[in-house]
Amino acid sequence: MIKNYFKIAWRNLINKKGFSFINITGLAVGMAGAILIWAWVQNEYSFEDFQKNKNTLYKVWNRGTDGTNVYTFDVTSSPVGKTLKQEFPEVKNYARQYWSIDRLFNFGDNSVKAKGNDVDKGFLTMFSFPFLQGNPGHALDGVTDIVITKHLAKKIFGDADPMNKLIKLENKTSYKVTGVLNDLPNNTTFDFEYLVSLAANENTYTNGSWGDNSYNTYVQLQPNVDINKFADKIKNVVKAHDPKASLEVFLHPMTKWRLYSTFENGKIVGGRIEIVHLLLGIAGILLLIACINFMNLSTARSQKRAREVGVRKVIGARRLSLIAQFLSESILITFMAGLVSLLLVQLCLPAFNQLTGKVLVINYADPAFLLAFFGFIIVTGLLAGSYPAFFLSGFRPVKVLKGTFKDTQKLISPRKVLVVLQFTVAIVLVVATIVVYRQIKFAQNRDIGYKQNNLIEVPMEGDISKNYDLIKNDLINSGAVTAMSKTGYTVTIEGSRTDGFKWEGNDASQDKMGFSRLGTAGDFVKTMGLKLVAGRDVDFNAFPGDSASVMLNETAVKAMHLKNPVGKFITRANEKLQIIGVFKDFIIRSPYANVDPMIVFASKYWAYNTVIRLNEKNNMAKNLELAEKIFKKYNPAYPFTYEFVDHEFGKKFNDQQQTGSLSFVFAGLTIFISCLGLFGLAAYMAENRAKEIGIRKVLGASVASITQMLTREFVALVLVAIIIATPFAYYAMNKWLQDFSYRINIGWLTFVMAGLVAIVIAVLTVSFQSVKAAIANPVKSIQAE
């Protein structure tokens, strides 16, 4: 019996190749899109799954207030981790991690640069990084021990065994390789090629004070710790050791690092989880629209198959067997679509990986995948075929065989409702795509406060610090560079924060104010192209006493309620610092957020980065060529490496650009599937009204009037979809925009654009069949009837 069902189903597919092609294509595209999204979502949820202690690992964050808003940041001062371990038995272990640093490695004649971190020895026992050689418990026992990845070992040593070999870092200190890690998986937030002991350089990086927030600090808690109670116990640990401090610490669980990283007023409000939810919704929409297509086209063909149903009922077929027949046909189509979808997934996966920046691999032999895939096919087949099965099997045979069955044109029919539903969700996605791109463009066009063009950064490495003045003079004299400055950190990422300052006139609400901080050895304003509002730049040549000086941005001055701030002093502990300048705000953190108060310290020694203003009057390549020669002259052991500031700043838009690109692609797929359905329905409508069209042509109707008549109904349905979609799209995108302090307003033009896109695409799709029917020979259609 079942075999017979599938034989009949196959015969029906072959007899109606056009409708079968549309059904299979629509379902295949929808399923392929859903499988790709499933693979992406699975990867997002799998982050840090290889960590054995995932459920007990936390990152220590700071929380502060500027008197009005609560802000958070994910770095702490040096003593926090050790203090938590010593004072709270709930803490099993801790580890600190300093900023990622590019270092030069030398082994024989081979020189390689790699990115890595200084960490506490507990780092390797808390986290389950895959060791190929060495003991994680002792790999960083010595201050000159180093752990490297398999990839870095290959670059330095080739095929030789790297264990216990000595390699020189920065042409200075020899380190012994005590461990080799397998290359880090792509589903981790960590990114390093080597790890060295923090104990060797800790005093170089910071002074160890409670107000110097420069470290990633991690803790591992004992099993079964009540995290809410423990959070209350530790929040004032900084204040307990530094009465002048204003920050509170809190713990962010590893299980939320990847997907929940956006904070608002000190609380988690979302993060990448919103992209995950968006794509899961899109996957459901793709399947729903593909199923709607199938249901619509199947019910549209019901009149053509009504006589078949009537005959089968007369000769004894029960309704249950008819339902089984139509569901079998539906499952067969879905199975064929599933096979096509796997081919589409394999073809599209490289492009999808490039779009998402991932390396997704789908294991088709995985039992979990096979179970999900075939379950997917059966459920989708039953869902897509349910309405046609019950609709067709419910025909009354007497009426059908007498020819009195008609597919009446109701004002509201299931078919029209499904078309409206299709285009409603398609329009919502089009609106989402437009809003995302407008928001990105809005942020990109925001005044960032400095001139990014012709600005590069060179890491302070090797002999650059020692020969800095000579390098600077040669660069400027060469004409390749107009200005140069040493800075504490890169100018595109907030390196650290500080607090605990007092000043004349400050009140209790300002005691907790935190500042983004940078350090400079001079020419900072000139090199960055900042606008100086008052005072002057740091200049150790003209003002040797500038080591006790700071500059503030306008936001800091306003938040501190300072009038005529230049010449006034701010104090912290034993420090007394004079304000020598005020500059206009510039963006260092998020282009979507408000600018934070910033303090720039004058320091000859706190410098890990150089910012260089290339001469815009010269050719860029020539400038870089001259700069490379000069850097190689004074720093011969190191390659000349640099980053364009505008390129690095542009990375801040990556997440939103990815969201926009994914929305665009899947909105396009949604419209494509919807148009396939419209194309099929228009073909059916034209075929069903062939006699009417023939008579109208005989009576003198023009091709244009017939095309308009056939197109009008579909345009009306799209207009209804626009009306329904508008409030849903407005609510969803307005909610998404709430995550950005600096955001656009959704105007009516966005909905007009989305509506026009939907109408134009629908008209073009339907018009092809309408014109084809309108220009057909009327004699043939009348004779056929």
C-alpha positions in Angstrom: 0.0 0.0 0.0 2.7 2.5 1.0 4.7 1.6 -2.1 1.6 2.3 -4.2 1.2 5.7 -2.6 4.8 6.7 -3.5 4.4 5.3 -7.1 1.3 7.5 -7.6 3.1 10.4 -5.9 6.1 10.0 -8.3 3.8 9.9 -11.3 2.1 13.1 -10.3 5.4 14.8 -9.8 6.5 13.8 -13.3 3.3 14.9 -14.9 3.5 18.4 -13.4 7.1 19.2 -13.9 6.7 23.0 -13.5 4.8 22.8 -10.3 7.1 20.1 -9.0 10.1 22.2 -9.8 8.7 25.3 -8.0 7.8 23.2 -4.9 11.1 21.4 -4.7 13.1 24.5 -5.3 11.2 26.6 -2.7 11.5 23.9 -0.1 15.2 23.1 -0.9 16.2 26.8 -0.6 14.3 27.2 2.6 15.8 24.0 4.1 19.3 24.9 2.9 19.0 28.3 4.6 17.7 26.7 7.8 20.6 24.2 7.8 23.2 26.9 7.4 21.6 28.9 10.2 21.4 25.8 12.4 25.2 25.2 11.9 26.0 28.8 12.7 23.8 28.8 15.8 25.2 25.5 17.0 28.7 27.0 16.7 27.7 30.1 18.7 26.2 28.0 21.5 29.3 25.7 21.5 31.7 28.4 22.6 34.0 27.2 25.4 32.3 23.8 25.4 35.8 22.2 25.5 36.4 23.8 28.9 35.9 21.2 31.6 35.4 23.8 34.3 33.0 25.9 32.2 30.3 26.1 34.8 32.6 27.3 37.6 34.7 29.8 35.7 34.0 33.6 35.8 35.6 36.8 34.7 35.8 39.6 37.2 34.3 42.8 35.9 34.1 46.3 37.4 31.0 48.4 37.9 31.1 52.1 38.6 28.9 55.3 38.2 29.6 58.8 37.0 26.8 60.1 39.2 24.1 59.5 36.6 24.8 56.3 34.7 26.2 53.0 35.8 29.0 51.8 33.5 30.9 48.4 33.4 34.2 47.3 32.1 36.0 43.9 32.0 39.4 44.7 33.4 40.5 45.0 37.0 43.5 46.1 39.1 46.3 43.7 39.7 45.5 42.7 43.4 41.9 41.7 42.8 42.4 38.1 41.8 44.9 37.2 44.5 42.8 39.0 47.2 39.6 37.1 46.2 41.6 33.8 46.5 43.1 34.6 49.9 39.9 36.1 51.5 37.1 33.9 50.2 37.1 30.1 50.5 34.6 29.9 47.7 37.4 30.8 45.2 39.3 27.7 44.2 41.8 29.4 41.9 42.5 32.6 40.0 44.5 33.8 37.1 45.3 37.2 35.5 45.9 37.8 31.9 47.6 40.9 30.5 46.8 42.5 27.2 47.7 40.7 24.0 51.3 41.5 22.9 53.1 40.8 19.6 56.6 39.6 20.3 59.5 38.7 18.2 60.8 35.1 18.6 64.3 34.1 17.5 65.7 30.6 17.1 68.9 30.4 15.2 68.5 32.4 12.0 64.7 32.1 12.1 62.7 35.2 13.3 58.9 35.0 13.8 56.4 37.5 15.3 53.4 36.0 17.2 50.6 37.3 19.4 50.2 36.1 23.0 49.7 36.9 26.6 51.4 37.1 30.0 49.4 35.0 32.5 49.5 33.6 36.0 50.5 29.9 36.2 46.9 29.0 37.3 45.6 30.0 33.9 46.6 26.6 32.4 44.9 24.6 35.2 41.7 26.6 35.3 41.2 26.5 31.5 41.3 23.2 29.5 43.4 24.2 26.6 44.5 21.0 24.7 48.1 20.1 25.6 50.0 18.0 23.1 53.2 18.1 25.2 54.0 19.3 28.7 52.2 19.4 32.0 49.6 22.2 32.4 50.2 22.3 36.2 53.9 23.1 35.9 54.3 24.5 32.4 54.7 28.1 33.7 56.5 27.4 36.9 59.6 29.3 35.8 59.5 33.0 35.0 61.3 32.2 31.7 59.0 29.3 30.7 56.9 29.5 27.6 54.0 27.6 26.2 53.4 27.8 22.4 50.7 26.5 20.0 51.3 23.8 17.4 51.1 26.3 14.6 53.7 28.6 16.2 56.0 25.6 17.0 55.8 24.7 13.3 56.8 28.2 12.2 59.8 28.4 14.6 61.1 24.8 14.7 59.7 23.2 11.6 59.3 19.5 12.2 61.8 19.3 15.1 60.6 18.6 18.6 60.2 22.0 20.3 60.2 20.8 24.0 62.9 22.2 26.2 64.4 24.2 23.4 65.5 27.8 24.1 64.0 30.7 22.1 64.9 34.3 22.5 62.1 36.9 23.0 62.6 40.4 21.8 66.3 39.7 21.2 66.8 39.8 24.9 65.7 37.0 27.2 65.9 33.3 26.4 62.7 31.3 27.2 62.4 27.5 27.5 59.5 25.8 25.7 57.8 23.8 28.4 54.5 23.0 26.7 52.9 22.8 23.2 49.2 23.4 22.8 47.0 22.2 20.0 45.8 25.1 17.9 42.9 26.8 19.6 39.5 25.8 18.3 37.4 28.5 16.5 34.7 28.3 19.2 36.6 30.1 21.9 36.9 33.8 22.9 40.7 33.3 23.6 43.2 34.2 20.9 46.9 33.6 21.5 49.8 31.7 20.0 52.0 31.7 23.1 51.7 32.2 26.9 54.5 33.3 29.3 54.6 33.9 33.0 53.2 37.2 34.1 55.6 37.2 37.1 58.5 38.1 34.8 57.1 41.5 33.6 54.3 42.4 36.1 56.2 45.3 37.6 56.9 46.7 34.1 53.3 46.8 33.2 51.6 48.4 36.2 52.4 49.7 39.7 50.1 47.1 41.4 47.7 49.8 42.8 44.0 49.2 43.3 43.2 52.0 40.9 45.1 50.7 37.9 42.7 48.6 36.0 44.6 46.8 33.3 44.2 43.0 33.8 41.7 40.4 32.7 41.1 38.5 35.9 39.4 35.1 36.1 38.3 33.0 39.1 37.3 29.4 39.4 34.7 28.8 42.2 34.3 25.8 44.3 31.4 23.5 43.2 27.9 24.4 44.4 28.7 28.0 45.3 25.5 30.2 45.4 26.7 32.8 42.9 24.1 35.4 44.0 25.1 35.3 47.7 28.8 35.2 46.7 28.4 38.2 44.4 27.1 40.3 47.4 30.1 39.2 49.5 32.8 40.3 47.1 31.3 43.4 45.5 33.1 45.8 47.9 36.5 44.0 48.0 38.2 47.0 46.2 36.8 49.5 48.6 37.8 47.4 51.6 41.5 47.7 50.6 41.4 51.2 49.0 38.9 53.5 50.9 39.2 56.0 48.1 38.1 53.6 45.4 34.6 53.7 44.1 34.3 50.6 42.0 32.4 47.4 42.7 33.4 44.0 41.3 31.0 41.4 39.9 31.4 38.1 38.2 30.5 37.3 34.6 30.1 33.5 34.0 31.9 31.8 31.2 28.6 30.4 30.0 27.6 34.0 29.0 30.9 35.4 27.7 30.0 34.8 24.0 26.3 35.6 23.8 25.6 37.9 26.7 28.2 40.7 26.8 26.2 43.9 26.5 25.6 45.8 29.7 23.3 48.7 30.4 23.3 50.4 33.8 25.4 47.6 35.2 23.2 44.8 34.1 23.3 42.3 31.2 20.8 43.3 28.5 21.9 41.1 25.7 24.7 40.7 23.1 25.2 38.3 20.3 22.3 36.3 21.6 20.1 38.8 19.8 21.7 37.8 16.5 21.2 34.2 17.4 17.5 34.8 18.1 17.2 36.8 14.9 18.7 34.0 12.8 16.7 31.3 14.5 13.6 33.4 13.7 14.7 33.7 10.1 15.3 30.0 9.8 11.7 29.4 11.0 10.4 32.0 8.6 12.3 30.4 5.7 10.7 27.0 6.4 7.3 28.6 7.0 7.3 30.4 3.8 8.5 27.4 1.9 5.7 25.3 3.4 3.2 28.1 2.6 4.3 27.9 -1.0 3.7 24.2 -1.1 0.3 24.5 0.6 -0.8 27.3 -1.7 0.3 25.6 -4.9 -1.2 22.3 -3.9 -4.6 23.7 -3.0 -4.5 25.9 -6.1 -4.2 22.7 -8.2 -7.1 21.1 -6.3 -9.6 21.8 -9.0 -7.4 19.9 -11.5 -7.2 16.9 -9.2 -10.8 17.1 -7.9 -12.0 14.5 -10.5 -9.2 12.1 -9.4 -10.4 12.4 -5.8 -14.0 11.9 -6.8 -13.3 8.8 -8.9 -11.2 7.2 -6.1 -13.9 7.9 -3.5 -16.6 6.4 -5.7 -14.6 3.2 -6.1 -14.2 2.9 -2.4 -11.2 4.9 -1.3 -11.6 6.1 2.3 -10.7 9.6 3.3 -7.9 8.3 5.5 -6.2 6.6 2.5 -6.6 9.8 0.5 -5.0 11.8 3.3 -2.1 9.2 3.4 -1.7 9.5 -0.4 -1.4 13.3 -0.3 0.9 13.2 2.7 3.1 10.6 1.0 3.3 12.9 -2.0 4.2 15.8 0.3 6.9 13.8 2.1 8.3 12.6 -1.2 8.6 16.2 -2.4 10.2 17.2 0.9 12.6 14.3 0.8 13.7 15.3 -2.7 14.0 18.9 -1.6 16.1 17.8 1.4 18.6 16.0 -0.9 18.8 19.2 -3.1 19.2 21.3 0.0 22.2 19.3 1.1 23.8 19.9 -2.3 23.0 23.6 -2.0 24.4 23.7 1.6 27.7 22.2 0.4 27.9 24.6 -2.5 27.1 27.7 -0.4 29.1 26.7 2.7 32.4 28.4 1.6 30.6 31.7 0.8 28.6 31.4 4.1 31.8 30.9 6.1 33.3 33.9 4.4 30.3 36.0 5.2 30.2 35.0 8.9 33.9 34.8 9.4 33.7 31.2 10.7 35.0 27.8 9.6 31.8 25.8 9.8 32.0 22.1 8.9 28.8 20.0 8.8 29.3 16.3 9.6 26.6 14.6 7.6 27.4 11.3 9.2 26.8 12.6 12.7 23.8 10.6 14.1 22.5 13.8 15.7 22.5 15.5 12.3 20.9 12.5 10.6 18.2 12.4 13.2 17.6 16.1 13.0 17.6 16.0 9.1 15.2 13.2 8.7 13.0 14.4 11.5 13.1 17.8 9.8 12.0 16.2 6.5 9.1 14.3 8.1 7.8 17.1 10.2 8.2 19.6 7.3 6.5 17.2 4.9 3.6 16.6 7.3 3.3 20.4 8.0 3.5 21.4 4.4 1.2 18.7 3.2 -1.4 18.8 6.0 -3.7 21.4 4.6 -3.7 20.2 1.0 -4.3 16.6 2.2 -7.3 17.4 4.3 -8.6 20.0 1.8 -8.4 17.6 -1.2 -9.7 14.6 0.6 -12.7 16.5 1.8 -14.2 17.0 -1.7 -17.7 15.6 -2.1 -17.5 13.1 -5.0 -21.0 13.7 -6.4 -20.5 17.4 -6.9 -17.0 16.9 -8.3 -18.1 14.3 -10.9 -21.1 16.4 -11.9 -18.6 19.2 -12.5 -20.3 21.5 -10.0 -17.1 21.9 -7.9 -15.6 25.3 -8.2 -12.7 27.1 -6.8 -14.7 30.1 -5.8 -13.0 33.5 -5.5 -13.7 34.4 -1.9 -12.9 37.8 -0.4 -10.8 36.0 2.2 -9.5 32.6 1.4 -6.8 30.5 3.0 -4.7 30.9 -0.1 -4.9 34.7 0.1 -4.1 34.6 3.8 -1.0 32.6 3.2 0.2 34.9 0.4 -0.3 37.9 2.8 1.6 36.1 5.5 4.5 35.3 3.2 4.9 38.9 2.1 4.4 40.2 5.7 7.4 38.4 7.0 9.4 39.2 3.8 8.6 42.9 4.3 9.6 42.8 8.0 13.0 41.4 6.9 13.4 44.0 4.2 12.7 46.7 6.8 15.2 45.1 9.2 17.9 45.1 6.6 17.3 48.7 5.7 17.4 49.8 9.4 20.6 47.8 10.1 22.4 49.3 7.2 21.1 52.8 8.0 22.3 52.4 11.6 25.7 51.3 10.5 26.0 54.2 8.1 24.8 56.6 10.7 27.6 55.5 13.1 30.2 55.4 10.4 29.3 59.0 9.5 29.5 60.1 13.1 32.3 62.7 13.9 34.9 60.6 15.7 36.8 63.6 16.9 40.1 63.1 15.1 41.5 62.7 11.6 41.9 59.0 10.8 43.2 59.5 7.3 47.0 58.9 7.0 47.2 57.8 10.6 49.1 54.6 11.4 50.2 52.8 14.6 53.5 51.0 15.1 54.0 48.8 18.2 56.7 50.0 20.6 59.1 47.0 20.3 62.7 46.2 20.2 64.9 49.3 20.2 62.1 51.7 19.2 61.7 53.1 22.7 65.5 53.6 23.1 65.8 55.3 19.8 62.5 57.0 19.8 63.7 60.6 19.5 66.1 59.7 16.7 63.4 57.9 14.8 61.0 60.7 15.2 63.5 63.4 14.0 64.5 61.3 10.9 60.9 60.6 10.0 59.9 64.2 10.2 63.0 65.4 8.3 62.4 62.8 5.6 59.1 64.5 4.8 57.2 61.2 5.1 55.7 62.1 8.5 54.3 65.3 9.9 53.8 64.3 13.6 54.5 61.4 15.9 53.5 60.5 19.5 54.1 57.7 22.0 50.9 56.4 23.7 50.1 54.0 26.5 47.8 51.9 24.3 46.4 51.8 20.8 44.0 54.7 20.2 41.2 52.5 18.8 40.6 50.3 21.9 40.0 51.4 25.5 43.2 50.1 27.1 42.3 50.6 30.8 40.2 52.7 33.1 41.0 54.5 36.3 39.1 56.3 39.1 39.4 57.6 42.7 40.2 61.2 41.8 39.4 64.3 43.8 39.2 67.9 42.7 38.1 71.2 44.0 34.3 71.3 44.2 33.6 67.7 43.6 30.7 66.2 45.5 29.8 62.7 46.8 28.0 61.7 43.6 31.2 62.3 41.6 33.5 60.2 43.9 32.7 57.1 41.9 33.5 58.6 38.5 35.6 56.5 36.2 37.8 57.6 33.3 39.1 56.0 30.2 42.8 56.6 30.3 45.7 57.0 27.9 49.3 58.1 28.3 51.4 60.2 26.0 54.9 61.6 25.8 53.9 64.6 23.8 52.5 65.8 20.4 49.4 63.8 21.1 46.9 66.5 20.0 48.9 67.3 16.9 49.4 63.7 15.8 45.8 62.7 16.4 44.4 65.8 14.8 42.3 66.6 17.9 40.7 70.0 18.5 42.2 71.7 21.5 39.5 73.6 23.4 41.7 75.1 26.1 45.3 74.9 27.3 48.0 73.0 25.5 49.4 69.6 24.6 52.0 67.7 26.6 55.5 68.9 25.8 58.4 67.7 27.8 60.9 69.7 25.9 59.3 73.1 26.7 57.8 72.0 30.1 60.0 69.4 31.9 57.5 69.3 34.7 54.8 67.9 32.6 55.2 64.4 34.2 52.7 65.7 36.8 50.2 66.9 34.2 47.1 65.6 32.5 44.7 66.5 29.8 40.9 66.0 29.9 38.2 65.6 27.2 35.1 67.8 27.2 32.9 65.1 28.6 35.2 64.7 31.7 35.1 68.5 32.2 31.3 68.6 32.1 30.9 65.6 34.3 33.3 67.1 36.9 31.5 70.5 36.7 34.8 72.3 36.2 34.9 75.9 34.9 38.1 77.1 33.5 39.8 73.8 34.3 43.3 74.6 32.9 45.7 75.2 35.7 43.6 73.4 38.3 44.6 70.2 40.1 43.2 66.8 40.6 44.5 64.4 43.2 44.5 60.6 43.9 46.3 59.1 46.9 49.7 60.8 46.8 49.4 62.0 43.2 48.7 65.7 42.5 48.2 66.3 38.8 47.7 69.6 37.0 45.2 70.0 34.2 47.2 71.6 31.3 44.7 71.1 28.4 41.2 70.2 27.3 40.4 68.6 24.0 37.2 67.9 22.1 35.8 64.4 22.6 37.0 61.6 20.4 35.7 58.0 20.1 37.9 55.3 21.5 35.4 52.7 22.5 32.1 52.1 20.7 30.8 54.3 17.9 27.3 53.5 19.0 27.8 54.6 22.6 28.2 58.0 24.3 31.8 59.1 24.9 33.1 58.5 28.4 35.2 60.9 30.5 38.8 60.6 29.5 42.1 61.5 31.1 45.4 61.5 29.2 48.5 61.3 31.5 51.8 62.9 30.5 54.4 60.1 30.7 57.7 59.5 29.0 57.8 55.8 30.0 54.2 54.5 29.8 54.3 53.8 26.1 53.6 50.6 24.3 52.5 52.2 21.0 53.4 54.9 18.6 50.9 56.9 16.6 52.3 58.4 13.3 50.7 61.1 11.1 51.9 60.4 7.5 52.4 63.4 5.2 49.1 63.6 3.2 50.8 65.6 0.5 53.0 62.7 -0.5 52.2 59.3 -2.0 51.2 56.8 0.7 53.4 54.0 -0.6 56.4 56.4 -0.7 55.7 57.5 2.9 55.6 53.9 4.1 58.7 53.0 2.2 60.7 55.8 3.8 59.3 55.0 7.2 60.3 51.4 6.9 63.9 52.3 6.0 64.2 54.6 9.1 62.6 52.0 11.5 64.9 49.3 10.1 67.9 51.5 10.6 67.2 52.0 14.3 65.4 48.7 15.0 67.0 46.2 12.6 66.0 43.0 14.4 62.3 43.6 13.9 60.2 43.8 10.8 58.4 47.1 10.2 54.8 46.4 11.2 52.0 48.9 11.3 48.2 49.2 11.3 46.0 51.8 9.7 43.9 53.5 12.4 40.9 53.8 10.2 41.0 50.1 9.4 41.3 49.1 13.0 38.5 51.4 14.0 36.4 50.0 11.2 36.4 46.6 13.0 34.1 48.1 15.6 31.3 47.8 13.0 31.9 44.1 12.2 29.1 42.6 14.3 26.5 45.0 13.0 27.8 44.6 9.4 27.5 40.9 9.7 24.0 41.2 11.1 23.1 43.4 8.1 24.7 41.1 5.6 22.9 38.1 7.0 19.6 40.0 7.1 20.2 41.0 3.5 21.0 37.5 2.3 18.1 35.8 4.1 15.6 38.6 3.3 16.6 38.0 -0.3 16.0 34.2 0.1 12.6 34.9 1.7 11.6 37.2 -1.2 12.9 34.6 -3.7 10.8 31.8 -2.1 7.8 34.1 -1.9 8.2 35.0 -5.6 8.4 31.3 -6.6 5.1 30.8 -4.9 3.6 33.9 -6.6 5.0 32.7 -10.0 3.3 29.3 -9.5 0.0 30.9 -8.4 0.0 33.3 -11.3 0.6 30.4 -13.7 -2.3 28.5 -12.2 -4.5 31.6 -12.3 -3.7 32.3 -15.9 -4.4 28.6 -16.8 -7.6 28.6 -14.8 -8.9 31.8 -16.4 -7.7 31.0 -20.0 -11.3 30.9 -21.4 -12.1 34.2 -19.8 -9.0 35.8 -21.1 -9.7 34.4 -24.6 -13.2 35.9 -24.6 -12.0 39.3 -23.4 -9.4 39.4 -26.1 -12.0 38.5 -28.8 -14.1 41.3 -27.4 -11.2 43.8 -27.8 -9.4 43.8 -24.5 -5.8 45.0 -24.8 -2.7 43.1 -23.5 -2.2 45.9 -20.9 -5.7 45.7 -19.5 -5.6 41.9 -19.2 -2.2 42.1 -17.5 -3.6 44.7 -15.1 -6.6 42.5 -14.4 -4.5 39.5 -13.6 -1.9 41.5 -11.5 -4.4 43.6 -9.5 -5.3 40.9 -7.0 -1.7 40.1 -6.1 -0.8 43.8 -5.7 -3.8 44.2 -3.4 -2.5 41.2 -1.3 1.0 42.8 -1.1 -0.5 46.1 0.0 -2.4 44.3 2.8 0.9 42.7 3.8 2.6 46.1 4.0 -0.1 47.4 6.3 0.3 44.4 8.6 4.1 44.3 8.5 4.6 48.0 9.3 3.8 47.9 13.0 5.6 44.6 13.6 8.7 45.8 11.8 8.6 49.2 13.7 8.3 47.5 17.1 11.1 44.9 16.4 13.6 47.3 15.0 12.9 50.0 17.5 13.6 47.5 20.2 16.9 46.5 18.5 17.9 50.1 18.3 17.5 50.6 22.1 20.9 48.8 22.5 22.6 51.8 21.0 23.0 55.2 22.7 23.8 56.8 19.4 21.1 55.6 17.0 18.8 56.6 14.1 15.1 57.3 14.2 13.0 55.0 12.1 11.2 57.3 9.6 8.3 56.6 7.3 10.7 56.5 4.3 12.0 53.2 5.5 8.6 51.6 5.2 7.9 53.2 1.9 11.2 51.8 0.5 10.4 48.3 1.8 6.9 48.5 0.5 8.0 49.6 -3.0 10.6 46.8 -3.1 7.9 44.2 -2.3 5.4 45.7 -4.8 7.9 46.0 -7.6 9.2 42.4 -7.1 5.7 41.0 -6.9 4.5 42.9 -10.0 7.6 41.7 -12.0 7.0 38.1 -10.9 3.3 38.1 -11.7 3.6 40.1 -14.9 5.6 37.5 -16.6 2.7 35.0 -16.4 0.1 37.7 -16.9 1.7 38.9 -20.2 2.2 35.4 -21.3 -1.5 34.6 -20.8 -2.5 37.9 -22.4 -0.6 37.4 -25.7 -1.7 33.8 -26.1 -3.9 32.9 -29.0 -7.5 33.2 -27.7 -8.9 30.7 -30.2 -6.8 27.8 -28.7 -8.0 28.6 -25.1 -11.7 28.8 -26.1 -11.5 25.6 -28.2 -9.8 23.8 -25.3 -12.6 24.8 -22.9 
